[in-house]
Amino acid sequence: MAIVVQATYENGVLKPTQPLPLAEHQKVQVTIRTGTSAIVQAYGIMGWTGSAELADYFARDPELDPLEGP
């Protein structure tokens, strides 16, 4: 079973933002992904001199997609 939840890391502990349907002391496997998009993580290696937010905007705005264009 896979469950995707948002959590906050505080004082060395991950705290889910909602209750989990798990038994007390149940063992689980955890995969951590930060909320940062891949384009924001990579913009520094692209030679881009603008902000990460602007790079993300250019990468995601459907109006700027040549395949989706007007």
Backbone bond lengths (Angstrom), bond angles and torsions (degrees), N, CA, C in turn:
res aa  C-N    CA-C-N  psi(-1)  N-CA   C-N-CA  omega(-1)  CA-C   N-CA-C  phi
1 M - - - 1.449 - - 1.525 108.38 -
2 A 1.323 116.78 137.04 1.463 122.06 176.60 1.525 109.14 -114.88
3 I 1.320 115.45 135.84 1.462 122.37 177.05 1.518 106.69 -128.52
4 V 1.317 117.49 131.06 1.462 121.30 175.86 1.524 107.39 -111.21
5 V 1.328 116.36 123.18 1.460 121.30 179.55 1.526 109.74 -136.29
6 Q 1.298 116.35 155.51 1.455 122.49 171.88 1.529 106.97 -86.40
7 A 1.322 115.85 145.07 1.462 120.48 178.62 1.522 109.08 -146.21
8 T 1.318 115.39 159.66 1.458 122.37 176.62 1.521 107.92 -118.67
9 Y 1.323 115.49 137.22 1.469 120.61 177.98 1.521 108.01 -93.09
10 E 1.341 117.51 116.75 1.458 123.08 -179.48 1.521 110.10 -136.40
11 N 1.321 116.62 128.07 1.464 121.84 175.15 1.525 112.87 50.46
12 G 1.332 116.38 41.66 1.455 120.66 176.75 1.511 115.83 80.20
13 V 1.336 117.39 9.49 1.464 121.13 -177.02 1.525 109.34 -130.43
14 L 1.354 116.52 135.76 1.462 120.79 172.23 1.518 108.58 -82.55
15 K 1.336 116.17 126.49 1.463 120.77 -179.18 1.526 108.77 -116.81
16 P 1.358 117.57 109.34 1.463 120.35 178.13 1.521 111.04 -62.72
17 T 1.320 116.18 147.87 1.463 120.60 -179.75 1.528 112.11 -81.67
18 Q 1.333 116.69 -6.40 1.461 121.13 178.37 1.529 108.56 -143.89
19 P 1.331 117.80 158.81 1.466 120.03 178.17 1.532 110.95 -62.89
20 L 1.320 116.33 149.73 1.462 121.21 179.80 1.529 110.18 -108.63
21 P 1.338 117.49 143.30 1.470 120.73 179.51 1.527 111.48 -83.39
22 L 1.321 116.00 62.73 1.457 121.95 -177.04 1.520 110.39 -125.04
23 A 1.338 115.32 151.28 1.462 119.96 175.11 1.527 109.10 -77.66
24 E 1.307 116.41 151.32 1.463 121.51 177.13 1.529 109.72 -57.31
25 H 1.319 117.96 132.81 1.461 125.99 179.76 1.536 114.06 68.35
26 Q 1.336 117.29 12.66 1.466 120.46 177.65 1.530 109.30 -67.75
27 K 1.310 117.28 134.58 1.466 122.40 178.25 1.527 108.49 -79.83
28 V 1.344 115.81 138.74 1.462 121.61 178.60 1.524 109.11 -137.63
29 Q 1.313 116.28 163.22 1.462 122.32 173.76 1.523 106.03 -107.95
30 V 1.327 116.77 133.53 1.460 121.51 -175.42 1.527 110.09 -116.52
31 T 1.330 116.32 131.71 1.462 122.70 172.56 1.518 106.90 -114.05
32 I 1.326 117.01 126.98 1.461 121.36 -177.34 1.523 109.58 -103.24
33 R 1.320 116.85 127.36 1.459 122.90 172.02 1.521 107.06 -131.81
34 T 1.313 116.39 129.08 1.457 118.68 177.38 1.518 108.89 -77.53
35 G 1.322 116.68 165.18 1.454 121.56 -177.73 1.513 113.87 -79.96
36 T 1.314 118.27 5.22 1.452 121.09 -177.93 1.528 109.89 -82.07
37 S 1.332 116.91 132.70 1.455 120.05 179.88 1.529 111.04 -71.08
38 A 1.313 116.05 159.23 1.465 121.21 -179.27 1.521 111.22 -61.36
39 I 1.321 117.57 -37.33 1.471 119.84 -179.14 1.522 110.46 -66.54
40 V 1.316 117.68 -38.53 1.461 120.49 178.51 1.526 110.08 -67.01
41 Q 1.327 117.68 -37.57 1.453 120.96 179.03 1.522 111.56 -68.26
42 A 1.337 118.28 -31.49 1.464 121.87 -173.92 1.524 114.49 -97.79
43 Y 1.325 118.62 -9.30 1.462 118.90 -170.67 1.531 112.67 -60.46
44 G 1.323 118.29 -28.10 1.460 121.08 -179.38 1.514 113.78 -68.35
45 I 1.315 118.17 -24.33 1.464 120.69 -179.88 1.519 112.36 -93.34
46 M 1.335 118.16 -1.17 1.465 121.77 -177.83 1.525 112.45 -91.27
47 G 1.317 118.40 -3.09 1.453 120.15 -175.27 1.521 111.80 80.03
48 W 1.303 117.37 9.42 1.467 123.56 179.53 1.519 108.98 -71.05
49 T 1.321 117.71 133.58 1.464 120.59 179.64 1.527 112.13 -107.11
50 G 1.317 116.87 -2.27 1.466 120.82 177.25 1.521 110.59 -83.59
51 S 1.308 116.16 -172.86 1.463 121.38 -179.09 1.522 111.02 -80.05
52 A 1.327 115.64 160.55 1.460 120.96 175.98 1.523 110.52 -63.34
53 E 1.320 116.72 -36.93 1.458 120.53 -179.52 1.530 111.12 -64.69
54 L 1.330 116.89 -40.94 1.457 120.43 179.43 1.528 110.68 -68.17
55 A 1.314 118.42 -39.29 1.467 121.51 176.62 1.526 110.01 -61.72
56 D 1.328 117.38 -42.33 1.453 121.96 178.12 1.526 110.27 -63.01
57 Y 1.320 117.53 -41.44 1.465 121.89 177.71 1.529 111.00 -59.87
58 F 1.331 116.99 -48.95 1.461 120.63 179.90 1.525 111.74 -62.17
59 A 1.314 116.90 -35.71 1.460 120.92 -178.11 1.523 112.66 -74.38
60 R 1.331 117.44 -28.67 1.465 120.49 -172.46 1.525 115.69 -107.17
61 D 1.308 119.75 -19.08 1.462 121.39 -175.35 1.526 110.01 -67.99
62 P 1.338 118.40 117.96 1.462 120.37 -177.72 1.529 113.39 -62.95
63 E 1.325 118.09 -26.55 1.463 120.53 178.40 1.526 112.18 -67.95
64 L 1.326 117.15 -20.59 1.456 121.19 -179.57 1.521 112.82 -97.24
65 D 1.346 116.59 0.77 1.458 121.19 -179.44 1.533 109.00 -82.08
66 P 1.346 118.00 117.63 1.463 119.86 -177.98 1.522 112.79 -63.45
67 L 1.317 118.47 -23.53 1.449 120.86 178.75 1.526 112.79 -83.68
68 E 1.318 116.42 -21.41 1.454 121.37 -178.67 1.528 112.07 -103.54
69 G 1.311 117.38 -12.51 1.467 126.28 -172.62 1.517 116.97 -25.89
70 P 1.329 115.59 169.67 1.477 120.92 -176.30 1.502 112.95 -67.94
